[in-house]
């Protein structure tokens, strides 16, 4: 079963916002064996929407549309779909009542435009939006299925997770596609490809390999299509073969983010963590707290951008800063110990560096980053040299700090 995804909105085409919905939908569809082979973006123009939808329906069994469902005049997805599927809009009193109560609860005036959100196509199945006013609509045509979702990511994700995904899993899940995943560190994508080249060349056609690189780590995914018992056994054997080749680089066999993996390991140890961040500006704390349930192990963070915060809050002595500077192994070590003692945690991660694109010197060029991880008995430190891209440097530093603690928890016996 193939799926296409269409995002609607001029704001996407001009780069005002970045489309994250397509990636989210595709990842979840892939997990239940629905393959996405095309993604499109089109403007808020009726002719463009119809042309894109026509094309998608020729190539896919299921089409997902996001965007263009707001009550303003430039959002015309619902009226266009009604025309396309020969629908009439009818007022749904229950949805209208829900929208009114929701707007009242958040102190927003209810207008006639808002009432239009309760107008529902008479031949569509509705998946209700519990956190917004635009509803998810499902149409069918010539045995093809079309879902139209809100474009606001938080609303789209809420509907997809709570309403749509369970429906898709029950009705369209394809168990004939199996996946195996490896989370890999300490090797580049090109070096990994070279290391497993012979193994990859030995794979049968029904096994496909995907390299999914991120800053500081990568995922290797092996997909098995048209699975029967024999092919699945081959998948298992080939998976075990590649694990043997790169055993020292693997930190997980789950399809999981590094912040989720760290949280899982900390909960297994019944351990807590804190962070002291300079160049990463709270990025590590943000990543850790993005995981549901992170309050079980994450206590807090000190964003010590200014040296006075390093000395007054984290107890980094001024002599250290004068002698070695803020971006140094000595300073970042004391930051890690300082926040660990301050917040009374089992572990801590600290960062200090020159994220760029300015601020570097000949001794400490832009991209110089120091990272420290503290346990009860040890403090681990490392200096890295990245490039001049500020965003990339921040993310790479945050990832490496998290990965270092993951490796400590997996490979070393820790006394907390």
LOBA-45450 format. One record per residue (C-alpha): x, y, z; residue in three letters; residue number from 1. Coordinates in steps of 0.02 Angstrom, whole numbers, plus 50000, padded with zeros to 5 digits. Example, Ala and Ser with C-alpha at 12.3 -4.5 7.8 and 13.67 -1.06 7.14 Angstrom:
! residues 2
- 50615	49775	50390	ALA	1;
- 50684	49947	50357	SER	2;
END
This chain:
! residues 416
- 50000	50000	50000	UNK	1;
- 50069	50169	49947	UNK	2;
- 50037	50340	50022	UNK	3;
- 50067	50518	49963	UNK	4;
- 50074	50672	50074	UNK	5;
- 50020	50847	50021	UNK	6;
- 50055	51003	50122	UNK	7;
- 49955	51158	50078	UNK	8;
- 50006	51337	50113	UNK	9;
- 50098	51483	50034	UNK	10;
- 50194	51503	50197	UNK	11;
- 50281	51337	50163	UNK	12;
- 50324	51379	49983	UNK	13;
- 50404	51546	50030	UNK	14;
- 50503	51469	50172	UNK	15;
- 50411	51561	50311	UNK	16;
- 50381	51398	50402	UNK	17;
- 50461	51226	50386	UNK	18;
- 50354	51075	50348	UNK	19;
- 50376	50953	50491	UNK	20;
- 50207	50868	50468	UNK	21;
- 50259	50764	50318	UNK	22;
- 50407	50687	50408	UNK	23;
- 50302	50647	50560	UNK	24;
- 50164	50564	50459	UNK	25;
- 50288	50467	50350	UNK	26;
- 50385	50400	50499	UNK	27;
- 50227	50334	50581	UNK	28;
- 50156	50262	50421	UNK	29;
- 50321	50174	50389	UNK	30;
- 50309	50090	50560	UNK	31;
- 50148	50001	50508	UNK	32;
- 50202	49955	50333	UNK	33;
- 50123	50096	50233	UNK	34;
- 50256	50161	50114	UNK	35;
- 50263	50346	50070	UNK	36;
- 50337	50368	49897	UNK	37;
- 50293	50550	49859	UNK	38;
- 50274	50714	49953	UNK	39;
- 50208	50877	49881	UNK	40;
- 50183	51057	49934	UNK	41;
- 50063	51172	49845	UNK	42;
- 49992	51347	49866	UNK	43;
- 49824	51402	49936	UNK	44;
- 49748	51403	49763	UNK	45;
- 49601	51293	49716	UNK	46;
- 49672	51244	49546	UNK	47;
- 49839	51197	49624	UNK	48;
- 49758	51094	49761	UNK	49;
- 49650	50999	49636	UNK	50;
- 49794	50969	49516	UNK	51;
- 49905	50903	49656	UNK	52;
- 49768	50794	49726	UNK	53;
- 49729	50722	49554	UNK	54;
- 49911	50675	49531	UNK	55;
- 49926	50599	49704	UNK	56;
- 49770	50492	49684	UNK	57;
- 49840	50418	49524	UNK	58;
- 49995	50356	49616	UNK	59;
- 49938	50314	49792	UNK	60;
- 49808	50215	49887	UNK	61;
- 49802	50339	50031	UNK	62;
- 49831	50527	50024	UNK	63;
- 49864	50637	50175	UNK	64;
- 49836	50824	50164	UNK	65;
- 49889	50949	50297	UNK	66;
- 49852	51135	50303	UNK	67;
- 49727	51260	50236	UNK	68;
- 49592	51223	50365	UNK	69;
- 49597	51385	50465	UNK	70;
- 49443	51498	50466	UNK	71;
- 49527	51639	50370	UNK	72;
- 49487	51679	50188	UNK	73;
- 49655	51618	50121	UNK	74;
- 49628	51442	50187	UNK	75;
- 49518	51355	50059	UNK	76;
- 49560	51171	50079	UNK	77;
- 49392	51121	50153	UNK	78;
- 49286	51209	50022	UNK	79;
- 49397	51142	49883	UNK	80;
- 49383	50964	49948	UNK	81;
- 49194	50983	49963	UNK	82;
- 49185	51031	49780	UNK	83;
- 49306	50891	49732	UNK	84;
- 49206	50757	49825	UNK	85;
- 49032	50828	49788	UNK	86;
- 49000	50868	49970	UNK	87;
- 48881	50988	50056	UNK	88;
- 48933	51076	50214	UNK	89;
- 48819	51050	50364	UNK	90;
- 48831	51126	50537	UNK	91;
- 48882	51001	50671	UNK	92;
- 48805	51064	50832	UNK	93;
- 48915	50957	50944	UNK	94;
- 49075	51021	50863	UNK	95;
- 49006	51199	50870	UNK	96;
- 48971	51182	51055	UNK	97;
- 49144	51110	51087	UNK	98;
- 49230	51253	50992	UNK	99;
- 49129	51385	51087	UNK	100;
- 49173	51308	51255	UNK	101;
- 49355	51293	51208	UNK	102;
- 49369	51473	51151	UNK	103;
- 49282	51531	51309	UNK	104;
- 49402	51430	51417	UNK	105;
- 49554	51515	51340	UNK	106;
- 49476	51689	51337	UNK	107;
- 49460	51708	51148	UNK	108;
- 49310	51792	51068	UNK	109;
- 49204	51676	50961	UNK	110;
- 49169	51746	50788	UNK	111;
- 49070	51696	50634	UNK	112;
- 49232	51637	50553	UNK	113;
- 49257	51519	50701	UNK	114;
- 49082	51451	50676	UNK	115;
- 49134	51398	50501	UNK	116;
- 49250	51270	50581	UNK	117;
- 49095	51175	50635	UNK	118;
- 49036	51158	50454	UNK	119;
- 49070	50978	50407	UNK	120;
- 49060	50891	50236	UNK	121;
- 48909	50777	50235	UNK	122;
- 49002	50631	50156	UNK	123;
- 49160	50637	50262	UNK	124;
- 49208	50538	50416	UNK	125;
- 49267	50656	50552	UNK	126;
- 49411	50628	50673	UNK	127;
- 49385	50759	50807	UNK	128;
- 49516	50887	50856	UNK	129;
- 49516	50898	51046	UNK	130;
- 49643	51040	51057	UNK	131;
- 49590	51152	50912	UNK	132;
- 49446	51199	50799	UNK	133;
- 49493	51123	50630	UNK	134;
- 49434	50943	50614	UNK	135;
- 49514	50797	50522	UNK	136;
- 49408	50739	50375	UNK	137;
- 49415	50572	50284	UNK	138;
- 49348	50555	50107	UNK	139;
- 49345	50407	49990	UNK	140;
- 49348	50400	49800	UNK	141;
- 49371	50253	49682	UNK	142;
- 49431	50144	49828	UNK	143;
- 49560	50277	49873	UNK	144;
- 49564	50358	50046	UNK	145;
- 49601	50542	50079	UNK	146;
- 49633	50619	50250	UNK	147;
- 49636	50808	50274	UNK	148;
- 49718	50865	50436	UNK	149;
- 49754	51035	50515	UNK	150;
- 49921	51111	50470	UNK	151;
- 49966	51171	50646	UNK	152;
- 50092	51037	50698	UNK	153;
- 50035	51017	50879	UNK	154;
- 49855	50992	50822	UNK	155;
- 49903	50878	50679	UNK	156;
- 50009	50769	50793	UNK	157;
- 49873	50760	50926	UNK	158;
- 49741	50703	50801	UNK	159;
- 49860	50584	50714	UNK	160;
- 49921	50502	50874	UNK	161;
- 49754	50490	50964	UNK	162;
- 49628	50467	50824	UNK	163;
- 49704	50430	50655	UNK	164;
- 49850	50314	50691	UNK	165;
- 49745	50186	50788	UNK	166;
- 49619	50188	50645	UNK	167;
- 49755	50162	50514	UNK	168;
- 49839	50026	50616	UNK	169;
- 49677	49931	50633	UNK	170;
- 49621	49949	50452	UNK	171;
- 49775	49971	50343	UNK	172;
- 49926	49901	50435	UNK	173;
- 50038	49794	50327	UNK	174;
- 50126	49659	50428	UNK	175;
- 50223	49600	50276	UNK	176;
- 50352	49738	50301	UNK	177;
- 50476	49716	50444	UNK	178;
- 50610	49835	50506	UNK	179;
- 50770	49816	50606	UNK	180;
- 50861	49967	50676	UNK	181;
- 51032	50006	50747	UNK	182;
- 51085	50166	50835	UNK	183;
- 51269	50189	50797	UNK	184;
- 51404	50308	50863	UNK	185;
- 51589	50344	50838	UNK	186;
- 51590	50316	50650	UNK	187;
- 51544	50424	50501	UNK	188;
- 51416	50375	50371	UNK	189;
- 51549	50350	50237	UNK	190;
- 51661	50249	50353	UNK	191;
- 51515	50139	50404	UNK	192;
- 51467	50111	50222	UNK	193;
- 51646	50055	50185	UNK	194;
- 51653	49943	50338	UNK	195;
- 51493	49848	50296	UNK	196;
- 51511	49856	50106	UNK	197;
- 51534	49669	50081	UNK	198;
- 51390	49631	50197	UNK	199;
- 51277	49754	50107	UNK	200;
- 51324	49682	49937	UNK	201;
- 51272	49511	49999	UNK	202;
- 51094	49563	50038	UNK	203;
- 50950	49490	49937	UNK	204;
- 50838	49611	49841	UNK	205;
- 50698	49607	49969	UNK	206;
- 50813	49682	50102	UNK	207;
- 50845	49869	50090	UNK	208;
- 50969	49971	50194	UNK	209;
- 50948	50153	50240	UNK	210;
- 51080	50265	50321	UNK	211;
- 51001	50400	50430	UNK	212;
- 51139	50518	50489	UNK	213;
- 51126	50648	50627	UNK	214;
- 51256	50756	50711	UNK	215;
- 51367	50639	50811	UNK	216;
- 51275	50477	50773	UNK	217;
- 51175	50386	50641	UNK	218;
- 51040	50255	50623	UNK	219;
- 51050	50104	50511	UNK	220;
- 50882	50034	50460	UNK	221;
- 50856	49868	50371	UNK	222;
- 50687	49846	50289	UNK	223;
- 50616	49678	50235	UNK	224;
- 50477	49684	50105	UNK	225;
- 50353	49547	50059	UNK	226;
- 50401	49452	50213	UNK	227;
- 50365	49268	50232	UNK	228;
- 50439	49156	50366	UNK	229;
- 50592	49112	50262	UNK	230;
- 50630	49294	50216	UNK	231;
- 50608	49350	50396	UNK	232;
- 50734	49219	50451	UNK	233;
- 50856	49288	50321	UNK	234;
- 50824	49464	50391	UNK	235;
- 50866	49403	50566	UNK	236;
- 51025	49317	50506	UNK	237;
- 51085	49468	50407	UNK	238;
- 51044	49582	50553	UNK	239;
- 51150	49475	50669	UNK	240;
- 51291	49477	50541	UNK	241;
- 51300	49667	50534	UNK	242;
- 51289	49680	50722	UNK	243;
- 51442	49569	50734	UNK	244;
- 51538	49680	50612	UNK	245;
- 51503	49843	50706	UNK	246;
- 51468	49779	50881	UNK	247;
- 51579	49911	50964	UNK	248;
- 51481	50053	50881	UNK	249;
- 51304	50003	50929	UNK	250;
- 51214	50085	51075	UNK	251;
- 51037	50027	51039	UNK	252;
- 50934	49911	50930	UNK	253;
- 50777	50014	50954	UNK	254;
- 50706	50147	50838	UNK	255;
- 50735	50278	50970	UNK	256;
- 50810	50452	50991	UNK	257;
- 50967	50477	51095	UNK	258;
- 50871	50580	51223	UNK	259;
- 50742	50440	51239	UNK	260;
- 50880	50311	51257	UNK	261;
- 50968	50412	51392	UNK	262;
- 50804	50432	51486	UNK	263;
- 50773	50246	51477	UNK	264;
- 50947	50206	51544	UNK	265;
- 50931	50332	51686	UNK	266;
- 50763	50260	51738	UNK	267;
- 50838	50085	51738	UNK	268;
- 50974	50149	51855	UNK	269;
- 50849	50251	51958	UNK	270;
- 50970	50394	51929	UNK	271;
- 50953	50582	51907	UNK	272;
- 51038	50708	51794	UNK	273;
- 51070	50894	51782	UNK	274;
- 51154	51004	51651	UNK	275;
- 51265	51157	51651	UNK	276;
- 51264	51237	51479	UNK	277;
- 51356	51383	51405	UNK	278;
- 51373	51368	51216	UNK	279;
- 51224	51251	51200	UNK	280;
- 51111	51376	51288	UNK	281;
- 50993	51248	51365	UNK	282;
- 50983	51135	51212	UNK	283;
- 51025	50978	51310	UNK	284;
- 50895	51019	51442	UNK	285;
- 50767	51050	51304	UNK	286;
- 50806	50883	51222	UNK	287;
- 50795	50787	51386	UNK	288;
- 50631	50868	51440	UNK	289;
- 50552	50836	51269	UNK	290;
- 50535	50654	51324	UNK	291;
- 50374	50614	51418	UNK	292;
- 50411	50563	51597	UNK	293;
- 50579	50651	51602	UNK	294;
- 50535	50728	51771	UNK	295;
- 50578	50558	51845	UNK	296;
- 50763	50586	51811	UNK	297;
- 50795	50766	51754	UNK	298;
- 50812	50889	51898	UNK	299;
- 50862	51050	51812	UNK	300;
- 50989	51153	51717	UNK	301;
- 51097	51306	51737	UNK	302;
- 51124	51404	51577	UNK	303;
- 51289	51486	51626	UNK	304;
- 51319	51599	51478	UNK	305;
- 51405	51736	51578	UNK	306;
- 51561	51701	51681	UNK	307;
- 51478	51775	51836	UNK	308;
- 51350	51636	51829	UNK	309;
- 51490	51509	51815	UNK	310;
- 51574	51577	51971	UNK	311;
- 51424	51630	52078	UNK	312;
- 51308	51484	52039	UNK	313;
- 51418	51340	51982	UNK	314;
- 51565	51378	52096	UNK	315;
- 51694	51389	51957	UNK	316;
- 51837	51486	52036	UNK	317;
- 51891	51649	51954	UNK	318;
- 52072	51594	51948	UNK	319;
- 52024	51449	51834	UNK	320;
- 51932	51565	51717	UNK	321;
- 52076	51689	51713	UNK	322;
- 52207	51556	51683	UNK	323;
- 52117	51441	51560	UNK	324;
- 51967	51540	51499	UNK	325;
- 51783	51497	51491	UNK	326;
- 51810	51379	51346	UNK	327;
- 51928	51253	51425	UNK	328;
- 51929	51078	51492	UNK	329;
- 51966	51142	51667	UNK	330;
- 51816	51259	51667	UNK	331;
- 51692	51136	51593	UNK	332;
- 51748	51003	51718	UNK	333;
- 51710	51121	51861	UNK	334;
- 51543	51167	51783	UNK	335;
- 51492	50984	51778	UNK	336;
- 51543	50955	51958	UNK	337;
- 51463	51119	52011	UNK	338;
- 51291	51085	51940	UNK	339;
- 51294	50905	52000	UNK	340;
- 51329	50963	52178	UNK	341;
- 51209	51109	52167	UNK	342;
- 51060	51005	52109	UNK	343;
- 51114	50846	52199	UNK	344;
- 51104	50731	52049	UNK	345;
- 51191	50568	52007	UNK	346;
- 51256	50629	51838	UNK	347;
- 51282	50793	51749	UNK	348;
- 51330	50857	51576	UNK	349;
- 51417	51023	51548	UNK	350;
- 51464	51118	51390	UNK	351;
- 51566	51272	51348	UNK	352;
- 51623	51328	51178	UNK	353;
- 51625	51453	51036	UNK	354;
- 51471	51415	50934	UNK	355;
- 51506	51549	50805	UNK	356;
- 51503	51620	50680	UNK	357;
- 51608	51750	50773	UNK	358;
- 51708	51752	50934	UNK	359;
- 51851	51636	50888	UNK	360;
- 52037	51664	50909	UNK	361;
- 52191	51581	50837	UNK	362;
- 52206	51474	50993	UNK	363;
- 52020	51440	51007	UNK	364;
- 51940	51451	50836	UNK	365;
- 51753	51454	50805	UNK	366;
- 51685	51279	50831	UNK	367;
- 51794	51240	50982	UNK	368;
- 51685	51151	51110	UNK	369;
- 51726	51073	51278	UNK	370;
- 51610	50942	51353	UNK	371;
- 51612	50860	51524	UNK	372;
- 51510	50721	51603	UNK	373;
- 51517	50696	51791	UNK	374;
- 51476	50539	51890	UNK	375;
- 51501	50510	52077	UNK	376;
- 51682	50457	52063	UNK	377;
- 51739	50519	51893	UNK	378;
- 51731	50669	51778	UNK	379;
- 51752	50640	51592	UNK	380;
- 51811	50784	51483	UNK	381;
- 51839	50809	51297	UNK	382;
- 51881	50949	51176	UNK	383;
- 51809	50951	51000	UNK	384;
- 51831	51059	50846	UNK	385;
- 51679	51083	50736	UNK	386;
- 51645	51211	50599	UNK	387;
- 51579	51389	50589	UNK	388;
- 51393	51347	50580	UNK	389;
- 51316	51401	50744	UNK	390;
- 51160	51293	50735	UNK	391;
- 51258	51137	50688	UNK	392;
- 51387	51167	50825	UNK	393;
- 51255	51185	50960	UNK	394;
- 51164	51027	50907	UNK	395;
- 51323	50926	50885	UNK	396;
- 51386	50977	51058	UNK	397;
- 51219	50934	51138	UNK	398;
- 51214	50765	51052	UNK	399;
- 51393	50721	51099	UNK	400;
- 51361	50763	51281	UNK	401;
- 51210	50648	51285	UNK	402;
- 51300	50511	51190	UNK	403;
- 51448	50515	51308	UNK	404;
- 51337	50483	51458	UNK	405;
- 51244	50345	51364	UNK	406;
- 51410	50258	51329	UNK	407;
- 51461	50274	51511	UNK	408;
- 51298	50197	51568	UNK	409;
- 51308	50055	51441	UNK	410;
- 51491	50009	51441	UNK	411;
- 51559	50060	51610	UNK	412;
- 51517	50007	51786	UNK	413;
- 51461	50166	51872	UNK	414;
- 51469	50204	52057	UNK	415;
- 51347	50344	52087	UNK	416;
END
